[in-house]
Amino acid sequence: MNKLLRPVLRRAAALTAVLVLAVWLALPGMAAYPMPIQTTYPDESVYLFDLDTGKTILEQNADQSRYVASLTKMMTALLYLESGLDLQAEITIPTSLTQEFTDIQNANGTTIGLRTGETVRRIDLLYGLLVASANDAASVIASDVCNGDLTAFVAKMNARAAELGCTNTNFTCVHGLYDYGNVSTAQDLAKIAAACYANETYMEIAQTVTYTLPATNLHANEREITTTNLMLDPEYAYYRDYIRGMKTGFTTLAGRCYVTFAQKDGHTYGLVVLGSDMDNIYRECAEILDWTFATFRDRQLTDTQTMLTTVPLTQCRTQPEVELYAANAVNGYGHPDDEVTYTFDLPESIRATVKNGQVVGTATVWLDGYEVGTVDLVTHQEYVSDFRTDGIATLKLLPALLVILLVLALLSVLTGGGPGLFRRRGRRRRRR
């Protein structure tokens, strides 16, 4: 594939992944369900959505502007993956990052110990960024993409956020360690997360529990890094096998923040929680997602024995309309309280005769406003035309009519050749 086309195709794929989500967020009337838990802090932001449909499931302060800490790194990673740069290639960290590394160190930011003059692989920078949440890796990535200009990379971050439909997001640094201008909302972060989820490399890295950084020219030994996403750790109390890792974040201003996806039985949900604390954030996420998978289920929406609608019938005096039924059952996935509705594609009327099992139109089945599928509408009996019934009645009466005609003919012969004939013959006799 042409290297110039790769970033374009990757960006197109990411845009496709968030298109459904963006459309649903723009639609009015798609109400979320009541929160199944009480969050530790009432001002926490929560946003849970169905990735397959973009449908909002839960929201609490979802459009509230907040500091997002290391969740910033989702966008940093996304831009690196979409840049088209060879991830297996090595780069040398420039001395222009000396002050940046010092600032990160002074802010007590997490790092993987990168140094100026060190030669590293790009893929290892991504693992450091998403597994260990390394701030120095974020700075090196930004420098690599924009030739040492971190400000230019930040501009790319904001432009990409706008492209994804984010309306309340602003980045001022590449890693989120410096909070003051790095803000977003749970809804906006869901859009960024959906684009990240669409990237296979991102998800492969984000679901890694441990990773070994190879030795470099300035690190003689290999080093192992461990994920900050505890829900991926089988030994953790709130480990869940349905978790598809995304990103964690923490600063004093932001509190504990977490974005994750959860996949089970063919259904995928995205969850954003902002402003919790270390003691409760994973518990809250586990309880929310456990409730989701326990509550939302496949169920039958339409059977073949319940009449769905009727169509006016012409040329049939005995029955004014045709009753229509689904040709086959339709199942859908959703909440038990979701309302089932239909839209129909039908003729204004139909002329008899209509056969039993005849397809007359179609019904589109909707579950809580989400289109589930389309099914043929068929009849369960025959509707006979007046011409046909009148013809059958005539045939049944025909023998009687024939008998009557024969009787009438006989009487005609007898009476027509009787008195009149006798009178004529009598007159002839008298003339003789």
Sequence and secondary structure as in RCSB ss.txt:
>XXXX:A:sequence
MNKLLRPVLRRAAALTAVLVLAVWLALPGMAAYPMPIQTTYPDESVYLFDLDTGKTILEQNADQSRYVASLTKMM
TALLYLESGLDLQAEITIPTSLTQEFTDIQNANGTTIGLRTGETVRRIDLLYGLLVASANDAASVIASDVCNGDL
TAFVAKMNARAAELGCTNTNFTCVHGLYDYGNVSTAQDLAKIAAACYANETYMEIAQTVTYTLPATNLHANEREI
TTTNLMLDPEYAYYRDYIRGMKTGFTTLAGRCYVTFAQKDGHTYGLVVLGSDMDNIYRECAEILDWTFATFRDRQ
LTDTQTMLTTVPLTQCRTQPEVELYAANAVNGYGHPDDEVTYTFDLPESIRATVKNGQVVGTATVWLDGYEVGTV
DLVTHQEYVSDFRTDGIATLKLLPALLVILLVLALLSVLTGGGPGLFRRRGRRRRRR
>XXXX:A:secstr
  TTTHHHHHHHHHHHHHHHHHHHHHSTT      SS  SSTT EEEEEETTT  EEEEESTT  EE GGGHHHH
HHHHHHHS   TTSEEE  GGGHHHHHHHHHTT       TT EEEHHHHHHHHHTS  HHHHHHHHHHHTTT H
HHHHHHHHHHHHHTT SS B SSSSSSSGGG EE HHHHHHHHHHHHT HHHHHHHT SEEEE   SS  S EEE
E S GGG TTSTT  TTEEEEEEEEETTTEEEEEEEEEETTEEEEEEEEEE TTTHHHHHHHHHHHHHHH EEEE
EE SSSEEEEEEEES SS SEEEEEESS EEEEE TT  EEEEEE  S EES B TT EEEEEEEEETTEEEEEE
EEE SS B  HHHHHHHHHHHHHHHHHHHHHHHHHHHHHHHTTHHHHHHHHHHHHH 
